[in-house]
Amino acid sequence: MSPSGPFLGPDDALPLRQMQASRRHGARRTKTRHAFRAATSLNQLRKAQEVEHGIGLQNLYIGIAVAEGIGGTIDVGFASHDGTYSIDFAVTTLGGKNGLSGTDSGRDTPGLSGAQTPSGVMTPSGLRTPLPPEERPMVLADYLVEKITEYQRSHLYKFVGAGLTKEVIEMSPDLPARLWEELDIVPLVFVREPDEERPPKLEHSSIMVDEEADSMARKCLMYFGPNQQPRVQVFFRNRVAVDANGQIRITVAKQYPETVGKRTWDATMQYANSLKQNNVKIAFFNSTPQGGGVALMRHALIRFLDLINVNAAWYVPKPKPEVFRITKNNHNILQGVADPKVRLTDNQIHILDDWCKQNAERFWISSSSDGKKAGPLAPRSKGGADVIIVDDPQMPSLVQIAKQIDPERPVIYRSHIQVRADLADQEGTPTSEVWNWVWNNVKDADVFVSHPVREFVPNSVDFKKVGYMPATTDWLDGLNKEMSDWDSDYYMHEFDTECFKMRMFRLDHPHRKYIVQIARFDPAKGIPDVLASYAKLRREYMKDMEREQTPQLVVAGHGAIDDPDATLIYDQTLNLLETQYTDIKEDVIVMRLGPTDQLLNVLISNAHIALQLSTREGFEVKVSEALHKGIPIIATKAGGIPLQVEHGKSGYLVEPGDSSAVAKYLHYLFTDQEAYDTMSEYAATHVSDEVGTVGNALCWLYLADVLSQGRNIEPNSAWINDMAREEAGLPYEKSEPRLPRDKKLDLTSPTEG
């Protein structure tokens, strides 16, 4: 058996639908002029075979270039780079029918006669057989995906990023999305700069394809940080350059209709087409480009809007640590979880308003040096944006600034956190002080968007302006896409490595099942209740079981640059384990993780049960993400969480702090396999369109389209999604999954309690 044999079995080859598509085209003969030469240690391969779960791979970057060969064939160049050195390359000629079934691995196809030239394949009659243009996209993508898969697995490599030339995309437009979806490789597309010193006849010469591939690999790695994640880029005027300003291409537009129902998609396209026809410019503002739910939603939304050619941009201020401490205090005060002694002072208000004003004047109002291009907050008459969306209680004065500059321009404010309206309505409380500052700045907004929870909206808000919109996630990004076993094992090994670095106890997966809560280390995430619930499960329900038969617990999450509480809560969690839970602490893994979305994806996907025991919550999309993966969840009746979980069908809902109920449901799901399987199936098939990127886009595009036409919108505590669907003539049908429309959300009715 060859060293590569064990790593390319039938169970871990390409997805079935892709293999079937490949075979429909028949095999294509390939000639490998320069084969990959790097060798992998046979001892390393043998050890990898012996590991049951989780593999250590060397992270690399790959460059891919193509050129037209002689007779309609394609020359393909590969180059791999480890971040310091170029370590391997190969050049292959692809083209010519050989009449066999299956897809060639890239080696010379034996058993065929006919002369072969350096740049083409000759038939027995001496005529070259080109690849038909209509078959090129699929054939090239199939070949590259299979070739890279084989190379990774036979050498124990993990390609992090791929640099592709423009010619690759012209020949196979879907290749970048397939590299991301099937191989978990971040693809970047580079347009080659014209070289005045290079003779024109060499521009597309196959002689250069290996050099060009090497150049693509070197360019690609420049876009990644030390943790092998793409760098977040902020350009002129502090515009967030999503996906490296469009050079990273992890999706294509035709993937998105598959993530939602047809009526949702058709409604979304109606508003998108209207906005494009009217050349409407939309500008989003919030405080940070990375970390936290708003940033995740915005990256996904702008990526989608770019693909469908809607003119939308996203702006953030210059970060200021002093400001983030104040805004985090405000966040905790509004949620009612801060120390009662913490107050918002007049001096702090001055700091916040001044910070916002400075950023507006410096980046978003002024014209460019030539006076031709104004910032997004400039008046529309001077080229400013047509619709302003402020999605942040940290920068509420932007609403006031935007209205002062262009009073008739529509401005939307989104309140994206839980606000203790009962405390905000009591004058003299810390919550009322923070809320009064926010409201005085945003009261002139045309629409007030809130999470769909009545208790989040203080009485001072004009209820006619209030519309409900849930937080969302993206089904095609690293947090949610389906991962192959190969990549899943890789990330589980990475998690194990991170635990080892932090001297944390490690998972014994797959030998033991585990429970997971993925959340920031925040005072409102209920982490003490997670520990208490797990302890009761172990101490009361599983006290007579062998330790190896009991589940472990994982509490993990990313950080955010504007969240200074994370370290404090993390330390408190570890202290609880050392003082109150010494008997189970070795089975609890508590980790603050870097910004690798796929790592969180794999941790949820491989969990047996997910928890979300928040004591205060806006609309935690981790709940919907777990359900979408078919993972039953036990969550609290906090904020917008109950809207996402159908009690007894997709999971269980408990009162905040009720660790006994959590332990009881955990035990039930661990002991009744039939009930678990039924719940898992229901969870995976009953997630609403409203919590995905397209559903989110529908809401924003509807608001922007109607308001930009000068029409008034008064939601009167309606769901924006419902309004958008009805305006488009495509209201919800009974068969469509939808978040529950609770009558208590109507602001005209009294608030309970």
C-alpha positions in Angstrom: 0.0 0.0 0.0 1.3 3.4 -0.9 1.8 6.0 1.9 -1.1 8.0 0.6 -3.5 5.1 0.5 -5.1 5.3 3.9 -5.9 9.0 3.5 -8.1 8.8 0.4 -10.6 6.2 1.1 -14.2 6.2 -0.3 -15.6 7.7 2.9 -13.5 10.8 2.9 -13.2 11.6 -0.8 -15.2 14.4 -2.4 -18.9 14.8 -1.5 -21.1 12.4 -3.5 -22.8 15.1 -5.5 -19.5 16.5 -6.7 -18.1 13.1 -7.6 -21.2 12.3 -9.6 -21.0 15.6 -11.4 -17.3 14.8 -12.3 -18.2 11.4 -13.7 -20.8 12.8 -16.0 -18.1 14.6 -17.9 -15.9 11.6 -18.3 -12.2 11.4 -17.6 -9.8 14.0 -18.9 -6.4 13.0 -19.8 -3.7 14.9 -17.9 0.0 15.1 -18.4 2.2 16.0 -15.4 5.2 17.8 -16.7 6.5 18.7 -13.2 5.1 16.5 -10.3 5.0 17.6 -6.6 8.3 16.6 -5.2 8.0 17.3 -1.4 8.2 14.0 0.6 6.4 13.3 3.8 8.0 11.2 6.5 6.8 7.6 6.3 7.0 7.5 10.1 4.7 10.5 10.4 2.2 8.9 8.0 2.2 5.7 10.0 1.6 7.6 13.3 -1.2 9.5 11.7 -2.9 6.2 10.7 -2.8 5.1 14.3 -4.5 8.2 15.7 -8.2 7.5 16.2 -9.3 11.1 16.2 -7.6 14.4 15.6 -4.6 14.9 13.4 -1.8 17.4 13.4 -1.2 19.0 10.0 1.3 21.5 8.7 -0.4 24.8 7.7 0.4 25.9 4.1 -0.7 28.3 1.5 -1.2 27.3 -2.1 -1.0 29.3 -5.4 -2.9 28.2 -8.5 -2.4 29.6 -12.0 -3.7 28.5 -15.4 -2.9 29.3 -19.0 -4.2 28.3 -22.4 -2.2 25.3 -23.7 -1.8 24.2 -27.3 -4.8 22.8 -29.0 -7.4 24.0 -26.4 -5.8 22.3 -23.4 -5.2 23.9 -20.1 -1.9 24.3 -18.3 -2.3 24.3 -14.5 0.4 25.4 -12.1 0.5 24.7 -8.3 2.8 26.1 -5.7 2.8 25.6 -2.0 4.3 27.9 0.6 4.8 27.5 4.4 4.8 31.3 5.1 8.6 31.5 4.9 9.7 29.3 2.0 8.2 27.9 -1.2 8.3 24.2 -0.6 6.8 22.5 -3.6 5.3 23.0 -7.1 3.7 21.0 -10.0 2.7 21.8 -13.5 0.0 19.7 -15.3 -1.6 19.9 -18.7 -5.3 19.1 -18.7 -7.3 18.2 -21.8 -8.4 15.5 -24.2 -11.0 12.8 -23.9 -9.8 9.3 -23.2 -13.2 7.5 -23.0 -12.7 6.2 -19.5 -15.0 6.9 -16.5 -13.9 8.6 -13.3 -11.6 11.5 -12.8 -7.9 11.2 -13.2 -5.8 12.0 -10.2 -3.4 14.2 -12.1 -0.8 11.6 -13.1 -0.2 10.5 -16.7 -3.0 8.2 -17.8 -1.6 4.9 -19.0 -2.7 2.8 -21.8 -3.2 5.5 -24.4 -1.1 5.9 -27.5 -0.4 9.1 -29.2 2.4 11.7 -29.1 2.5 14.2 -26.3 3.8 17.7 -26.6 5.0 19.9 -23.7 1.8 21.9 -24.0 -0.9 19.6 -25.2 -2.2 16.1 -25.7 -2.2 14.5 -29.1 -4.8 12.0 -30.3 -3.7 8.8 -32.2 -4.5 10.6 -35.4 -2.2 13.5 -34.4 -5.0 16.0 -33.7 -5.3 17.7 -30.3 -8.6 17.3 -28.5 -9.5 20.5 -26.7 -11.7 20.9 -23.7 -15.1 22.2 -24.9 -15.8 25.6 -23.4 -19.0 24.5 -21.8 -17.3 21.7 -19.9 -14.3 23.7 -18.7 -15.7 25.2 -15.5 -16.8 21.9 -14.0 -13.8 19.9 -15.3 -11.2 22.3 -14.0 -12.9 22.7 -10.6 -13.3 19.0 -10.2 -9.7 18.4 -11.1 -8.3 21.1 -8.7 -10.5 20.0 -5.8 -9.6 16.4 -6.2 -5.9 17.1 -6.8 -5.6 19.4 -3.7 -7.5 16.8 -1.6 -5.2 14.1 -2.6 -2.1 16.2 -2.0 -3.2 17.4 1.5 -4.0 13.9 2.7 -1.0 12.2 1.3 1.4 14.8 2.8 -0.6 15.7 6.0 -0.9 19.3 5.0 -3.7 21.8 5.7 -4.0 24.5 3.1 -5.2 27.6 4.9 -5.5 30.0 2.0 -5.3 29.8 -1.8 -4.1 32.5 -4.2 -5.8 32.3 -7.6 -5.2 34.3 -10.8 -8.0 36.0 -12.6 -7.6 33.5 -15.4 -8.5 30.7 -13.0 -11.8 32.4 -12.1 -12.6 33.2 -15.7 -12.2 29.5 -16.6 -14.0 28.2 -13.4 -16.1 30.8 -11.6 -17.4 28.5 -8.9 -13.9 27.2 -7.9 -13.3 29.6 -5.0 -16.6 28.8 -3.3 -15.9 25.0 -3.7 -12.4 25.4 -2.2 -14.1 27.0 0.8 -17.1 24.7 1.1 -15.4 21.4 0.4 -11.7 21.9 1.5 -12.0 24.7 4.0 -9.5 26.8 2.1 -9.9 30.6 2.1 -9.6 31.6 -1.6 -8.2 35.0 -2.7 -8.4 36.2 -6.3 -5.6 38.4 -7.6 -5.6 40.4 -10.8 -2.1 40.4 -12.3 -0.7 43.9 -12.8 0.5 44.6 -16.3 4.3 44.4 -16.5 5.8 46.9 -19.0 9.1 45.0 -19.0 7.5 41.6 -19.9 7.2 40.9 -23.6 3.5 40.6 -24.6 4.1 37.1 -26.1 5.0 35.8 -22.6 1.9 37.1 -20.9 0.1 33.8 -21.3 2.9 31.4 -21.9 2.7 28.1 -20.2 6.4 28.5 -19.3 5.3 31.1 -16.7 2.5 29.2 -15.1 4.7 27.7 -12.3 6.2 31.1 -11.5 2.8 32.7 -11.5 1.4 30.1 -9.1 4.3 30.7 -6.8 3.6 34.4 -6.9 -0.1 33.7 -6.0 1.0 31.7 -3.0 3.2 34.5 -1.7 0.6 37.1 -2.3 -2.0 35.0 -0.5 -0.1 34.6 2.7 0.3 38.3 3.1 -3.4 38.6 3.9 -3.2 36.2 6.9 -2.3 37.0 10.4 -0.1 34.9 12.8 -3.1 32.7 13.7 -3.7 31.8 10.1 -6.8 33.9 9.9 -7.5 36.5 7.3 -6.7 40.0 8.5 -9.6 42.4 9.0 -8.9 45.4 6.8 -10.2 48.9 7.3 -9.7 51.3 4.4 -10.1 55.0 3.7 -12.7 56.7 5.8 -12.6 53.7 8.1 -14.7 51.6 5.8 -14.5 48.0 6.7 -13.0 46.2 3.6 -15.1 43.0 4.0 -13.3 39.9 2.6 -10.1 41.8 1.8 -12.1 44.3 -0.2 -13.7 41.5 -2.2 -10.5 39.6 -3.0 -11.6 36.8 -0.7 -14.4 34.9 -2.4 -15.9 32.2 -0.2 -19.4 32.3 -1.7 -21.2 32.8 -5.0 -24.6 34.4 -5.4 -26.3 31.2 -6.6 -25.6 29.5 -3.3 -27.9 31.9 -1.3 -31.3 30.8 -2.7 -30.6 27.4 -1.3 -30.4 28.7 2.2 -34.0 30.1 2.3 -37.4 29.5 0.9 -38.3 30.7 -2.6 -40.7 33.4 -1.3 -38.1 34.9 1.0 -35.6 35.0 -1.9 -38.0 36.5 -4.4 -39.0 39.2 -2.0 -35.4 40.0 -1.3 -34.6 40.3 -5.0 -37.5 42.7 -5.5 -36.0 45.3 -3.1 -32.5 44.7 -4.3 -33.4 45.4 -7.9 -35.3 48.5 -6.9 -32.3 49.9 -4.9 -30.0 49.2 -7.8 -32.3 50.9 -10.3 -32.4 54.0 -8.1 -28.7 54.0 -7.3 -29.4 54.1 -3.6 -26.3 54.2 -1.3 -26.6 52.6 2.2 -24.1 53.2 5.0 -23.9 51.1 8.1 -22.1 52.3 11.3 -21.1 50.4 14.5 -18.2 50.5 16.9 -16.0 47.5 15.9 -15.2 45.5 12.8 -14.5 42.2 14.6 -15.8 40.3 17.6 -19.4 40.3 18.7 -22.7 39.6 16.9 -23.0 42.9 15.0 -19.7 42.5 13.3 -20.4 38.8 12.4 -23.8 39.8 10.9 -22.3 42.8 9.0 -19.5 40.8 7.4 -22.0 38.3 6.1 -24.5 41.0 5.0 -22.0 43.1 3.1 -20.5 40.0 1.4 -24.0 39.1 0.2 -24.9 42.6 -0.9 -21.7 42.9 -2.8 -22.5 39.7 -4.7 -26.0 41.0 -5.7 -24.5 44.5 -6.5 -26.3 46.5 -3.9 -24.4 49.7 -3.0 -23.8 49.3 0.7 -20.7 50.1 2.9 -19.8 49.6 6.5 -17.9 52.1 8.7 -16.3 51.9 12.1 -14.6 54.5 14.3 -10.9 54.6 15.3 -10.7 52.3 18.4 -10.1 54.0 21.8 -9.6 51.8 24.9 -10.8 54.5 27.2 -14.1 54.5 25.4 -14.6 50.8 25.4 -14.4 50.6 29.2 -17.2 53.2 29.4 -19.3 51.5 26.7 -19.0 48.1 28.3 -20.1 49.6 31.6 -23.1 51.1 29.8 -23.8 47.7 28.2 -23.9 46.0 31.6 -26.0 48.8 33.1 -28.6 48.6 30.4 -28.8 44.8 30.9 -29.1 45.3 34.7 -26.0 43.2 35.5 -23.6 46.0 36.5 -22.6 46.9 40.0 -25.2 49.4 41.3 -22.4 51.8 42.1 -21.3 52.1 38.4 -22.9 55.1 36.9 -22.6 57.0 33.6 -21.1 60.4 34.5 -21.3 63.7 32.7 -17.6 63.5 31.9 -18.0 60.1 30.4 -20.9 61.3 28.3 -18.6 64.1 27.0 -15.9 61.6 26.2 -18.4 59.4 24.2 -20.0 62.2 22.3 -16.6 63.8 21.5 -15.2 60.5 20.3 -18.2 60.1 18.0 -18.0 63.7 16.8 -14.3 63.5 16.0 -14.7 60.4 14.0 -17.7 61.8 12.1 -15.8 65.0 11.2 -12.5 63.3 10.4 -13.8 60.4 8.3 -17.4 60.5 7.4 -18.4 64.1 6.6 -15.5 65.8 4.9 -14.8 65.6 1.2 -11.7 64.0 -0.3 -8.7 66.2 -1.0 -9.8 66.9 -4.5 -13.3 67.8 -3.3 -15.0 65.3 -5.5 -15.9 62.5 -3.1 -17.8 63.2 0.2 -18.0 61.0 3.2 -21.1 58.8 3.9 -22.5 61.3 6.5 -22.2 64.3 4.1 -25.5 65.6 2.7 -27.0 63.7 -0.1 -26.6 66.7 -2.3 -22.8 66.4 -2.0 -22.7 62.7 -2.5 -23.4 61.3 1.0 -25.2 58.1 1.6 -29.0 57.9 0.9 -29.8 55.8 4.0 -27.9 55.8 7.3 -28.1 52.8 9.7 -26.6 53.1 13.2 -26.4 49.7 14.8 -24.8 50.5 18.1 -25.8 52.0 21.5 -22.1 53.0 21.8 -22.4 55.6 19.1 -26.0 57.0 19.4 -25.0 60.6 18.7 -24.3 59.6 15.1 -28.1 59.6 14.6 -28.2 63.2 15.8 -25.2 64.2 13.7 -26.7 62.6 10.5 -30.0 64.4 11.1 -28.4 67.7 11.6 -26.4 67.5 8.4 -29.3 66.3 6.2 -32.6 66.5 8.2 -34.7 64.8 5.5 -32.4 61.9 5.0 -33.7 58.6 6.5 -31.8 57.3 9.5 -32.4 53.9 11.2 -31.3 53.1 14.7 -31.0 49.5 15.8 -31.0 48.7 19.5 -29.1 45.4 19.5 -28.8 44.5 23.2 -31.3 43.7 25.9 -32.4 46.8 27.7 -34.1 46.4 31.1 -37.0 48.6 30.1 -38.4 48.3 33.7 -35.3 49.9 35.1 -35.0 52.4 32.3 -38.5 53.6 33.1 -37.6 54.3 36.7 -36.0 57.7 37.0 -32.8 57.9 39.0 -31.7 54.3 38.3 -28.3 53.8 36.6 -30.2 52.2 33.7 -32.4 55.2 33.2 -29.4 57.5 33.2 -27.7 55.5 30.4 -31.0 55.1 28.5 -31.9 58.8 28.7 -28.5 59.6 27.1 -29.1 57.0 24.3 -32.7 58.1 23.7 -31.9 61.8 23.5 -29.5 61.0 20.7 -31.6 58.6 18.7 -35.2 59.9 19.2 -35.2 61.6 15.8 -34.4 58.3 13.9 -37.1 57.4 11.3 -37.3 53.8 12.5 -36.3 52.2 15.8 -35.4 48.6 15.3 -35.3 46.3 18.3 -34.8 42.7 19.1 -38.3 41.0 19.1 -38.8 41.3 22.9 -41.4 43.8 24.3 -39.5 44.2 27.5 -36.5 45.6 25.7 -38.2 48.8 24.7 -38.6 51.6 27.3 -41.8 53.6 27.4 -40.0 56.7 26.3 -39.7 55.3 22.8 -42.4 56.3 20.2 -44.0 52.9 19.6 -45.1 53.9 16.1 -41.4 53.9 15.1 -40.6 50.5 16.6 -40.1 47.4 14.4 -38.8 44.0 15.4 -35.8 42.3 13.8 -33.9 39.3 15.2 -30.1 38.9 15.1 -28.9 36.5 12.4 -26.1 34.2 11.4 -24.7 33.0 8.1 -25.2 29.5 6.9 -22.3 29.6 4.5 -19.5 31.0 6.7 -17.0 29.3 8.9 -19.4 29.2 11.9 -22.0 27.2 10.2 -20.9 25.4 7.0 -20.8 21.6 7.0 -17.2 20.4 7.7 -15.7 17.2 6.3 -14.4 14.6 8.8 -10.9 15.5 7.7 -11.3 19.2 8.6 -13.3 18.4 11.7 -10.5 16.2 13.0 -8.0 18.9 12.2 -9.9 21.6 14.3 -10.5 19.2 17.1 -6.7 18.6 17.2 -6.2 22.4 17.1 -8.5 22.7 20.1 -6.6 20.0 22.0 -3.4 21.9 21.2 -4.8 25.1 22.5 -5.9 23.4 25.7 -2.4 22.0 26.1 -0.9 25.5 25.7 -3.2 26.9 28.4 -2.6 23.9 30.7 -6.3 23.2 30.5 -7.8 19.7 30.8 -8.6 18.2 27.4 -11.5 16.6 25.7 -11.6 12.8 25.4 -13.7 13.0 22.3 -14.9 10.7 20.6 -14.6 8.2 23.5 -16.7 10.5 25.7 -19.6 12.7 24.8 -19.6 16.3 25.8 -21.9 19.3 26.5 -21.0 22.7 25.2 -21.8 26.4 25.8 -20.3 28.7 23.2 -20.5 32.3 24.4 -18.4 35.3 25.3 -17.1 35.4 28.9 -19.7 38.0 29.9 -21.6 38.6 33.2 -24.9 37.9 31.5 -24.0 34.6 29.8 -24.9 32.5 32.9 -21.6 30.6 33.1 -21.9 29.9 36.9 -25.3 28.3 36.1 -23.6 26.1 33.4 -21.2 24.8 36.0 -23.9 24.3 38.6 -26.1 22.4 36.1 -23.2 20.1 35.1 -22.3 19.5 38.7 -25.8 18.4 39.5 -25.9 16.1 36.5 -22.7 14.4 37.6 -23.4 14.4 41.4 -27.1 13.4 41.4 -27.9 11.7 38.1 -24.6 10.0 37.2 -23.0 9.5 40.6 -22.9 5.7 40.2 -21.5 5.8 36.7 -17.8 5.3 35.8 -16.2 8.6 35.0 -15.4 7.4 31.5 -19.1 6.9 30.9 -20.1 10.4 31.8 -20.0 13.5 29.5 -17.5 16.3 29.7 -18.3 20.0 29.6 -16.8 22.7 27.3 -17.3 26.4 27.9 -15.6 28.4 25.2 -15.9 31.5 23.1 -14.2 34.3 21.1 -13.4 37.6 22.5 -14.2 41.1 21.3 -11.9 44.1 21.2 -14.6 46.2 22.9 -15.2 43.8 25.8 -12.8 44.3 28.7 -14.9 42.1 31.0 -13.8 38.8 29.3 -10.7 38.2 31.4 -12.5 38.9 34.7 -15.3 36.4 34.0 -12.8 33.9 32.7 -10.8 34.1 35.9 -14.0 33.9 38.0 -15.0 30.7 36.2 -11.7 29.0 36.9 -11.9 30.1 40.5 -15.3 28.5 40.8 -13.9 25.2 39.5 -11.0 25.3 42.0 -13.3 26.1 45.0 -16.8 24.6 44.5 -16.3 21.9 41.8 -13.0 20.2 42.6 -14.6 16.8 42.1 -15.5 17.5 38.5 -13.0 20.1 37.4 -10.9 17.7 35.4 -13.9 17.1 33.1 -14.6 20.8 32.5 -12.7 22.6 29.7 -12.9 26.4 29.9 -11.2 28.2 26.9 -11.0 31.6 25.5 -10.3 31.0 21.8 -8.9 33.1 19.0 -11.0 34.2 16.0 -11.2 30.9 14.2 -14.9 30.4 13.3 -14.4 26.9 12.1 -13.2 25.9 15.6 -16.5 27.0 17.2 -18.4 25.3 14.4 -16.7 22.0 15.1 -17.1 22.2 18.8 -20.9 22.7 18.4 -21.2 20.1 15.6 -19.6 17.4 17.6 -21.3 18.1 20.9 -24.1 15.9 22.2 -26.1 18.8 23.7 -25.7 22.6 23.7 -26.5 25.0 26.5 -27.3 28.7 26.5 -28.0 29.6 30.1 -27.9 33.4 29.8 -29.4 35.5 32.5 -29.8 38.5 30.2 -29.9 38.2 26.5 -30.8 40.0 23.3 -31.1 37.3 20.7 -28.3 34.8 20.9 -27.8 33.3 17.5 -25.7 30.5 18.9 -29.0 28.9 19.8 -30.2 28.9 16.1 -26.7 27.7 15.0 -26.9 24.7 17.3 -30.4 23.9 16.2 -29.4 24.2 12.5 -26.8 21.5 13.1 -29.3 19.2 14.7 -27.9 19.7 18.3 -30.7 19.8 20.9 -30.3 22.8 23.2 -31.3 23.6 26.7 -31.6 27.4 27.1 -33.1 29.9 29.4 -36.3 32.0 29.0 -34.1 35.1 28.7 -34.6 37.8 26.0 -35.1 36.5 22.5 -34.0 32.9 23.3 -37.6 31.5 23.8 -38.4 32.7 20.2 -35.8 30.3 18.8 -36.5 27.1 20.8 -39.7 25.1 20.7 -39.9 23.6 24.2 -40.0 19.8 24.0 -39.5 19.7 20.2 -36.1 21.3 19.4 -34.9 21.7 22.9 -35.9 22.8 26.4 -36.5 26.1 28.0 -35.8 26.8 31.7 -36.0 29.8 34.0 -32.7 31.6 34.4 -30.7 30.1 37.3 -32.7 26.9 37.4 -29.8 24.5 37.4 -31.9 21.6 38.7 -34.2 21.7 35.6 -31.2 21.9 33.3 -29.6 18.8 35.0 -32.9 16.9 34.7 -33.2 17.6 30.9 -29.5 16.8 30.4 -30.0 13.4 32.0 -33.1 12.7 29.9 -31.3 13.5 26.6 -28.3 11.3 27.6 -30.5 8.3 28.5 -33.3 8.3 26.0 -31.7 7.9 22.5 -35.0 7.8 20.7 -36.2 11.1 22.2 -32.8 12.6 21.4 -32.9 11.5 17.8 -36.4 12.9 17.3 -35.5 16.2 18.8 -32.3 16.4 16.7 -34.2 15.8 13.5 -36.8 18.4 14.4 -34.2 21.0 15.4 -32.3 20.7 12.1 -35.5 21.1 9.9 -37.3 23.9 11.7 -35.0 26.9 11.6 -36.6 30.0 10.2 -35.3 32.0 7.2 -35.4 35.1 9.5 -32.3 34.1 11.3 -30.1 33.7 8.2 -28.2 36.3 6.1 -30.8 36.5 3.4 -33.6 37.0 5.9 -31.5 39.8 7.5 -30.9 41.4 4.1 -34.6 41.3 3.3 -35.3 43.5 6.3 -32.6 46.1 5.6 -33.3 46.3 1.9 -37.0 46.8 2.4 -36.4 49.6 4.9 -33.8 51.2 2.7 -35.9 51.0 -0.5 -39.1 52.4 1.0 -37.4 55.2 3.0 -35.1 56.2 0.2 -38.3 56.8 -1.9 -39.4 59.4 0.6 -42.1 57.2 2.0 -42.8 57.1 5.8 -42.7 53.8 7.7 -44.5 53.3 11.0 -44.0 49.6 12.0 -46.2 50.0 15.2 -44.3 47.1 16.8 -44.6 44.9 13.7 -41.9 42.5 12.5 -39.9 44.1 9.7 -39.7 40.8 8.0 -43.5 40.5 7.9 -43.8 44.1 6.5 -41.2 43.3 3.8 -42.9 40.2 2.7 -46.3 41.8 2.6 -45.1 44.8 0.7 -43.6 42.5 -1.9 -46.9 40.6 -2.2 -45.4 37.4 -0.8 -46.7 37.1 2.8 -45.8 34.1 4.9 -47.7 30.9 4.3 -48.6 28.5 7.0 -46.1 25.9 5.9 -43.1 28.2 6.3 -41.0 27.9 9.5 -41.3 31.3 11.3 -40.3 32.7 14.7 -43.4 33.0 16.9 -45.3 36.3 16.8 -46.0 36.8 20.4 -49.0 39.2 21.0 -47.1 40.5 24.1 -44.7 42.2 21.6 -47.3 44.8 20.8 -46.2 48.0 22.5 -49.8 49.3 22.7 -50.5 46.5 25.2 -49.2 46.7 28.8 -45.9 45.1 29.8 -46.3 42.2 32.2 -44.6 42.3 35.6 
